[in-house]
Amino acid sequence: MNCIIVDDEPLAREAIAMLIDQTGNLNLTGSFNNPDAASKFLANNAVDLVFLDIQMPGTNGIEFARTIPKETFVVFTTAFSEFATDSYEVDAIDYLIKPVRLERFQKAVEKVQTYYKLFAADYTGNNIENITDDYFFVKADRKIFKVYFDHILFIEGLKDYVVVHTDTQKVITAMNIKTIHDQLPKNMFVRVSKSYIINAKHIESVDNNTVYIGKNEIPIGNIYRDFFFNEFVTKKILSR
């Protein structure tokens, strides 16, 4: 996979370049200290992945991410954790806090590579069909998958696709996240951000910004927070 680095700090670019060098299947094709230079490169070169800082002079990383081609993945690299929720609003695939550890970096790259392979498949016929009381059929990867509501952990919207995460597999199909949300039972599934729908039955714990489902940390978006807590958390807290 061809990748580039966009960060205004020379030492930060060098650190990410070293991590790339220690990680398989990545080819660093450019390193830039500002989004304008990176944008010109992207216009003329095929790039699969951008490692992108957020706080930079001029155009910040969140703003720049909105201009990156849909087929290019974005992993944010930043020293500030408070931008995590915003990062998922622009379809970033992961969010790494500096200094980035090799193990955490490689985990992010593995996620990118998994989705890269999935997106490379031909997903024709992108509708959910035959919704019944407890399951639906979804067309994906030239097959029709039967998915039970109870087995869904969460649903992730990414680019023009949704990824249905179950307890045993990931099913990806070309569909808008709003389209699938509108067809799911509202007493079980709740949208917690622009990019995520969760199955409330599988919530293990929550804090003000995150829902924890198994090893997955699902960010809560600001405009969805009040509804989620009012309807799915506060009403179910045991009184003393």
LOPAKE-967783 format. One record per residue: residue in three letters; x, z, y of N, C-alpha, C, CB in turn. Coordinates in steps of 0.2 Angstrom, whole numbers, plus 5000, padded with zeros to 4 digits. Glycine has a CB too. Layout:
// residues N
ALAXZYXZYXZYXZY/...
END
This chain:
// residues 240
MET500450004994500050005000500450005006499550065000/ASN500349965011500649955017500450015022500649885021/CYS500850055025500650105030501050105036500650175026/ILE500750135041501150145047501050215050500950095053/ILE501450235054501450305057501350295065502150345056/VAL500850335068500750335075500750405077500050305077/ASP501350425081501450495083501950485089501650535078/ASP501750525094502250525100502850565100501850545106/GLU502850605094503450645094503950615089503250715091/PRO504550605091505050575086505150615080505750565090/LEU505250675080505350725074504750715070505550795076/ALA504150715072503550715068503550645064502950725072/ARG503750595068503750525064504250525059503950465069/GLU504850555060505350555055505150605049506050585058/ALA504750655050504550695045504050665040504250765047/ILE503550625043503150585039503450535036502550555044/ALA503950495039504350445035504650475029504850415040/MET504950535030505250565024504750575018505650625026/LEU504150595020503650615015503450545012503050645018/ILE503350495016503250425013503750405008503150375018/ASP504350415010504950395005504950434999505550405009/GLN504650494999504650534993503950524989504650604994/THR503550474991502950464988502850394985502350474993/GLY502650384979502650314976502050274979502550324969/ASN502150204979501650154980501550154988501050174976/LEU501950174992501850174999502450135002501850245002/ASN502250085006502750045010502650055017502749965008/LEU503150085020503150095028503350035031503550155030/THR502850005035502949945038503049945046502449895037/GLY502950005049502950015056502950095058502449975059/SER503250115063503250175066503150175073503850225064/PHE502650205076502550195083502350255087501850145084/ASN502550255093502550315097501950315102503150325102/ASN501450265101500850265105500350215102501050245112/PRO499750225103499250185100499250115102498550215101/ASP499450105108499450035111499849985107499650025118/ALA500450015105500949975101500749965094501650005101/ALA500450015091500150015085499549965084499850085082/SER499149965089498549915090498749845089498149935096/LYS499349825093499549765093499849745086500149755098/PHE500149795083500449775076499849765071500849835074/LEU499349805072498749805067498449735068498249855068/ALA498449705074498049645075498449585072498049625083/ASN499049595070499449535067499749555060499949515071/ASN499549615057499849635051499349665047500449675052/ALA499349655040498949695035499249765034498849655029/VAL498749815036498949885035498449915031499049915042/ASP498649955026498149985022497950055024498349985015/LEU498450085027498450165029498850175035498650205023/VAL498450215039498850245046498850315045498450215052/PHE499450345046499550415047499550425055500250445044/LEU499050465057498950465064498850535067498250425066/ASP499250545072499250605076498650605081499950615081/ILE498450665083497850665087497950675095497350725085/GLN498350725096498550735103499150695105498650815105/MET499050645109499550595112499350575119499650535107/PRO499850565123499750545130499250475130500350535134/GLY498850475135498450415135497850415130498850345134/THR497850365126497350365121497450415115497250295118/ASN496950455114497150505108496950475102496750575110/GLY497150515096497050485090496350475088497350535085/ILE495850515090495150515088494950445091494750575091/GLU495050435098494850375101495150315098495050375108/PHE495750315096496150255093495850245086496850275092/ALA495650295082495350285076494750245076495250355072/ARG494350245081493750205082493850135082493350235088/THR494450115084494650045085495050015079495050035091/ILE495250055074495550035068495149995063495850095064/PRO495349935061494849895056494549945050495249845053/LYS493949925049493649965044493949965037492949935043/GLU494349915035494649905029495349955029494849835027/THR495549985034496150025035495950095034496550005041/PHE496250135030496150205029496550245035496350225022/VAL496250305037496650345042496650415039496150345048/VAL497350435039497450505038497750535044497950515032/PHE497450585047497650625053498250675051497050655056/THR498750675055499250725055499350755061499950685053/THR499150825062499150855068499350925067498450855071/ALA499550965073499651035073499051075074500251045078/PHE498551045075497951085078497351075073497751055085/SER497151135070496551125065495951115068496551195061/GLU495851135075495151125078494851055078495151155084/PHE495251005077495050935077494750915070495550895080/ALA494750955065494650935058493950905058494650995054/THR493450935061492750905061492650845064492250955064/ASP492950835070492950775074493250715070493350775080/SER493750735066494150685062493750645057494750705058/TYR493250685054492850655049492250615052492550705044/GLU492150625058491650585062491850515063491450615069/VAL492550505062492750435063493050405056493350435068/ASP492750435051492850415044493650425042492650335043/ALA493950475044494650485042494550505034494950545046/ILE495050485030494950505023495250575022495350455019/ASP495750605027496050665026496350695032496550665020/TYR496450755032496650785039497250835037496150825042/LEU497850825039498450865037498750895043498950815034/ILE498850965042499151005047499851005047498851075046/LYS500150995052500950995053501151075053501150965059/PRO501751085050502151045046501851025039502851075045/VAL501850965037501450945031501950955025501250865032/ARG501650985020502051005014501950935010501751065010/LEU502450925006502450865001501850864996503150864997/GLU501750924993501150924989500550904992501150994986/ARG500450934998499750915001499750845004499750965008/PHE500350815006500350745008500250705002501050735011/GLN500550714996500350674990499650674988500850694985/LYS499350734989498650744987498250694991498450814988/ALA498350694998498050645002498150575000498250665010/VAL498750554999498950484997498550474990499650484996/GLU498550514986498150504979497450484981498250564975/LYS497150524985496450514987496350444990496150564992/VAL496850424995496750354998496850304992497350355003/GLN497350314988497450264982496850254978498050284978/THR496450314976495850314972495350264976495650384971/TYR495250284982494750244986494950174987494550284992/TYR495550164988495750094989495650054983496550094990/LYS495750074977495550044971494750034970495850074964/LEU494450084972493650084971493450024976493350144972/PHE493650024982493449974987493649904985493649994994/ALA494149904981494349834980493949804974495049834977/ALA493449844971493049814966492449784970492749874962/ASP492049734966491549704969490849744968491449634965/TYR490649774973490049814973489449764975490049874977/THR489149724971488649684973487949724971488649614969/GLY487449714974486849744973486849814975486649734966/ASN486749834981486949904983486349944985487249894990/ASN485749944981485249984982485150034977484549944982/ILE484850094979484650144974483950124971484650214977/GLU483850124965483250104962482950164957483350044958/ASN482250154956481950194952482050274952482150174945/ILE481950294959481950364960481350404956481950384967/THR481550444952480950484948481050554951481050484941/ASP480750604947480750674948481450704949480350714944/ASP481950684944482550714944483150674943482550764938/TYR483050604944483650564944483550494948483850544937/PHE484050454949483950384951484450344948484050384959/PHE484350274948484850234946485250204952484550174942/VAL485850194952486250164957486650104955486650214961/LYS486650054958487149994956487850004959486749924958/ALA488350004955489050004957489449974952489150084958/ASP489949944954490549924950490249874944490949974947/ARG489749834946489449784941489049824935489949744938/LYS488849884937488449924932487949954935488949974928/ILE487449984931486950024934487050094931486249994933/PHE487150144936487250214934486650254934487850244937/LYS486550294929485950344930486250414933485650354923/VAL486050434938486250494941485750544942486650484948/TYR485850604939485350664940485550704946485350704934/PHE484950724950485050754956485450824955484350774959/ASP485350854949485650924948486450914947485350954942/HIS486650854945487350844944487750824950487450784938/ILE487350804955487750784961487950844965487250744966/LEU488650844967488950904970488850884978489650914969/PHE489050824980488950804987489050724987489550844991/ILE488850704993488950634994489350615000488150594994/GLU489750575000490250565005490150495008490950575003/GLY490050485014490050425017490750405020489550425023/LEU490950345018491550315020491550245022492150335015/LYS491750225028491650155030490950135029492150105026/ASP490850075025490150055023489950065016490149975024/TYR490250125014490050145007489850215007490650135002/VAL489550235001489450305000489750314993488650325000/VAL490050374992490350404986489950464984491150414987/VAL489650454978489250504975489650544970488650474971/HIS489850604972490250654968489850694964490750694973/THR489850684957489550724952490050774949489150684947/ASP489750814944490250854941490650824936489750914937/THR490550764935490950724930491250664932490550704924/GLN491050634938491250564940491150554947490950514936/LYS491450504950491250474957490950404956491950474961/VAL490450394959490050334959490050304966489350334956/ILE490350244967490350214974489950154974491050204976/THR489550144980489150084981489150074988488450094978/ALA489050004990489049984997488350004999489149904997/MET488250055004487650085006487750125012487250125001/ASN487350125017487350175023487150245020486950155028/ILE487550295023487350365021486650385023487950415024/LYS486450355028485750375030485250345025485550345037/THR485350285023484950255018484850305012485150185016/ILE485350325009485350365003485050435005486050375000/HIS485250465011484950525012484150525013485250555019/ASP483950475016483150465016482850465010483050405020/GLN483150445004482850444998482950504993483050384994/LEU483250554996483450614992482950664993484150634993/PRO482850714989482350764990482650814995482250804984/LYS482250825000482550865006482550945005482050855012/ASN482250965000482351034998482951054994481751054994/MET483350994992483951004988484550984992483850974982/PHE484450924996485050894999484950895006485050814997/VAL485550915010485550925017486150885020485550995019/ARG486050855025486650815028486950875033486450755032/VAL487650885032488050935036488450905041488350975031/SER488550835040489050805045488850725045489750815044/LYS489150685049489050615049489250585042489450585055/SER489750615039490050585033489850625027490750585034/TYR489450675027489350715021488650735020489850775020/ILE488350735014487750765012487950805006487150705009/ILE487650865006487850915000487250934996488150975003/ASN487350954990486750974986486851054987486850954978/ALA486251084990486251154991486351194985485651174995/LYS486151174979486151214973486951224971485851174968/HIS487351184974488051194972488551224977488351124970/ILE488251254982488551284987488851354984488151304993/GLU489551364985489851424983489851474988490451414979/SER490051454994490151495000490151445006490751535000/VAL490051485012490051445018490451485024489351425021/ASP490751455029490851485035490651445040491651505035/ASN490851465047490551425052490651355052490751455059/ASN491151335049491451265050491451225043492051255053/THR491351255037491551225031491051255026492251245029/VAL490851205021490451225015490951215009489851175014/TYR490951265005491451264999491051244993491851324999/ILE491251194989490851174983491451164978490451114984/GLY491551204974492151204969492751204973492051144965/LYS493251154972493851144976493751104982494351114971/ASN493151084983493051044989492851084995492450994987/GLU493151065001492951095007492651035012493551125011/ILE491951055013491551005016491451025024490850995013/PRO491650985028491651005036490951005038492050955040/ILE490751045042490051045045490151025052489751125045/GLY489750965054489750935060489350975065489450865060/ASN489550975072489151015077488451005077489551005083/ILE488250945077487550925078487050945072487450855080/TYR487450955066487050975060487051045058487350935054/ARG487451085062487551155060486951195061488151185065/ASP486551195066486051235067485451225062485751235074/PHE485351165060484851155055485051175048484651075055/PHE485651165047485951185040485851255039486651155039/PHE486151295044486151365043485451395043486551395049/ASN485051365048484351395048483951385042483951365054/GLU483951325039483551305034483851315027483451235034/PHE484551325026484851325019485251395019485251265018/VAL485351425024485751485023485451545026486451475027/THR485251555032484951615035484351635031484851605042/LYS483851585030483251605026483351635020482851545026/LYS483951625017484051645010484551705009484351595006/ILE484751735015485151795015484751855013485551805022/LEU484951895008484551955006484552005012484951985000/SER484052035013483952085019484152145016483252085021/ARG484452195020484652255018484052305017485152285023/
END
